[in-house]
């Protein structure tokens, strides 16, 4: 009986340790002056859609309806945070999403919007700059113990010279 408990708890402990180890190095400080451009007046528009395809990648698209999309200035802190979380990919499976709170000033210098039922979202009056867009889409299939989906991001630049919206797709690709 003890072996059964150990076999069940050990993998969970290992996963938990992996999740808490991810995130920016503790000595990396957020510099609000690098992110202040998010508060500047702008005329840019970012229009996008957030979704994930099923495991085969061919059908059964799930839209991120009701989820929050974050617009994050690409500061040194944000770049390091994204790099540590995602590595060389733009998608993290649900079980791998880190449980690390960001710096409070960093969080305050972001913008958010809610995804529409068809997966579409828009940010208006965006100041020129380089940004990360992040969201998540997680669900638990019927009769399953584990969640599917995950977190995703994309990078976008607003120059202020666009004639229309900057279009972006958040799909983990």
C-alpha positions in Angstrom: 0.0 0.0 0.0 2.9 2.4 0.8 4.5 1.7 -2.6 1.2 2.5 -4.4 1.0 5.9 -2.5 4.7 6.6 -3.3 4.2 5.8 -7.0 1.2 8.2 -7.1 2.8 11.0 -5.1 6.4 11.0 -6.5 5.4 12.1 -10.1 3.2 14.9 -8.7 6.0 16.2 -6.5 8.4 16.1 -9.4 5.9 18.1 -11.6 5.3 20.6 -8.8 9.0 21.2 -8.4 9.4 21.7 -12.2 6.6 24.3 -12.2 7.9 26.4 -9.3 11.4 26.4 -10.8 10.3 28.2 -13.9 10.1 31.9 -14.2 12.6 34.8 -14.2 15.7 34.6 -12.1 14.9 36.0 -8.6 17.6 38.7 -9.0 16.0 40.1 -12.2 14.3 43.3 -11.3 11.4 44.9 -13.3 12.2 48.4 -14.6 8.8 50.2 -15.0 10.5 52.9 -17.2 10.9 50.2 -19.9 7.1 49.6 -20.0 5.7 53.1 -19.7 5.0 53.3 -23.4 2.0 51.1 -22.8 0.3 54.1 -21.2 1.2 56.5 -24.0 -1.6 57.6 -26.4 -1.6 55.5 -29.5 -3.7 54.8 -32.6 -2.7 51.3 -33.2 -5.1 48.4 -33.2 -4.2 44.7 -32.6 -6.9 42.3 -33.8 -6.5 38.6 -33.2 -8.0 35.2 -32.6 -7.1 32.7 -29.9 -7.8 29.0 -30.4 -6.3 25.5 -30.2 -6.8 22.5 -32.5 -7.3 18.9 -31.3 -4.4 16.6 -31.0 -4.5 15.6 -34.7 -4.3 19.3 -35.6 -7.0 18.9 -38.2 -10.4 19.5 -36.7 -12.3 20.2 -33.5 -11.0 23.8 -33.0 -11.6 25.1 -29.5 -11.8 28.9 -29.1 -10.5 30.7 -26.0 -14.0 32.2 -25.4 -14.1 34.1 -22.2 -10.4 33.9 -21.5 -8.2 36.9 -20.8 -5.6 38.0 -23.3 -2.7 40.1 -21.9 -0.9 42.8 -23.8 2.6 43.0 -22.2 5.3 45.4 -23.2 8.4 43.5 -24.3 10.7 44.8 -21.5 13.9 43.0 -20.4 11.9 41.5 -17.5 9.1 40.3 -19.8 11.6 38.8 -22.4 13.3 36.8 -19.6 10.0 35.7 -18.1 8.6 34.5 -21.5 12.0 32.8 -22.3 12.0 31.0 -19.0 8.3 30.0 -19.2 8.2 28.9 -22.8 11.8 28.2 -23.8 11.9 27.8 -27.6 8.2 27.1 -28.1 5.1 29.3 -28.0 2.9 26.8 -26.2 3.0 25.2 -22.8 0.8 22.2 -22.0 -1.6 22.7 -19.1 0.4 20.5 -16.7 3.6 22.6 -17.4 2.2 26.1 -16.7 4.3 27.6 -13.9 2.7 28.8 -10.7 4.8 32.0 -10.3 3.4 35.4 -9.5 4.8 38.3 -11.6 6.2 41.5 -10.1 3.2 43.7 -9.1 4.5 46.7 -11.1 5.0 44.4 -14.2 1.4 43.2 -13.9 0.1 46.8 -13.5 1.8 47.9 -16.7 -0.1 45.4 -18.9 -3.5 45.6 -20.6 -6.1 42.9 -20.8 -9.2 42.1 -22.9 -11.6 39.2 -23.0 -11.9 36.8 -25.9 -15.2 36.7 -27.7 -17.1 33.4 -28.3 -15.5 33.0 -31.7 -12.0 33.4 -30.3 -11.6 37.0 -31.5 -10.1 39.8 -29.4 -9.1 43.4 -30.0 -6.8 46.0 -28.4 -7.4 49.6 -29.5 -5.4 52.8 -29.0 -2.2 50.9 -28.7 1.0 53.0 -28.6 3.9 52.0 -30.8 6.2 49.4 -29.4 7.0 45.7 -29.2 4.6 43.5 -27.2 3.8 40.0 -26.1 0.2 38.7 -26.2 -0.5 35.8 -23.9 -3.6 33.7 -23.1 -4.5 30.2 -22.1 -7.1 27.7 -23.0 -7.6 24.8 -20.6 -10.3 22.3 -20.4 -10.9 18.9 -18.7 -12.3 16.3 -21.1 -15.2 14.3 -19.9 -14.2 11.2 -17.9 -10.6 12.4 -17.7 -8.4 13.2 -14.7 -6.0 15.5 -16.5 -6.6 18.9 -18.2 -5.8 19.5 -21.8 -4.9 22.7 -23.6 -2.4 25.1 -22.2 -0.9 28.6 -22.4 0.3 30.4 -25.5 2.0 33.6 -26.6 2.9 35.6 -29.7 5.0 38.7 -30.2 3.8 41.7 -32.1 5.2 45.1 -33.0 3.1 48.2 -33.5 4.9 50.9 -35.5 2.2 53.5 -35.5 2.4 53.6 -39.3 -0.1 50.8 -39.9 -3.1 51.4 -42.2 -5.2 48.8 -40.5 -5.0 46.5 -37.5 -2.0 44.4 -36.7 -3.3 40.9 -37.0 -2.2 38.1 -34.7 -3.2 34.5 -34.2 -2.7 32.8 -30.7 -2.7 29.1 -31.5 0.4 27.8 -29.9 2.2 27.4 -33.2 
